[in-house]
Amino acid sequence: MLIQKIIGNVYDYHGWQACDVAVEIIDLKPDELKNKPVIMKKMRNGCNIIVNVDQCGEIKNGDILWLKDFKAVVALTN
């Protein structure tokens, strides 16, 4: 299954919601995500954050993606 988009919320370390986030992953199977760069777009101001998804296996709902200063809670759509 190809993951087309990950939509979630970005939180700071204290749990406050900082911004909305959408992650576009195109033409990658879940087992190909390890160490792949992912562009995370902060939708409210349009800024982009580039992170690495270093989790093994599939990305599931509720998984945490750690950024430099934030973490994104994953919600999958297709």
Rosetta blueprint (number, residue, H / E / L):
1 M L
2 L L
3 I L
4 Q L
5 K E
6 I E
7 I E
8 G E
9 N E
10 V E
11 Y E
12 D L
13 Y L
14 H L
15 G L
16 W L
17 Q E
18 A E
19 C E
20 D E
21 V E
22 A E
23 V E
24 E E
25 I L
26 I L
27 D L
28 L L
29 K L
30 P H
31 D H
32 E H
33 L L
34 K L
35 N L
36 K E
37 P E
38 V E
39 I E
40 M E
41 K E
42 K E
43 M L
44 R L
45 N L
46 G L
47 C L
48 N E
49 I E
50 I E
51 V E
52 N E
53 V E
54 D L
55 Q L
56 C L
57 G L
58 E L
59 I L
60 K L
61 N L
62 G L
63 D L
64 I E
65 L E
66 W E
67 L L
68 K L
69 D L
70 F L
71 K E
72 A E
73 V E
74 V E
75 A E
76 L E
77 T E
78 N L
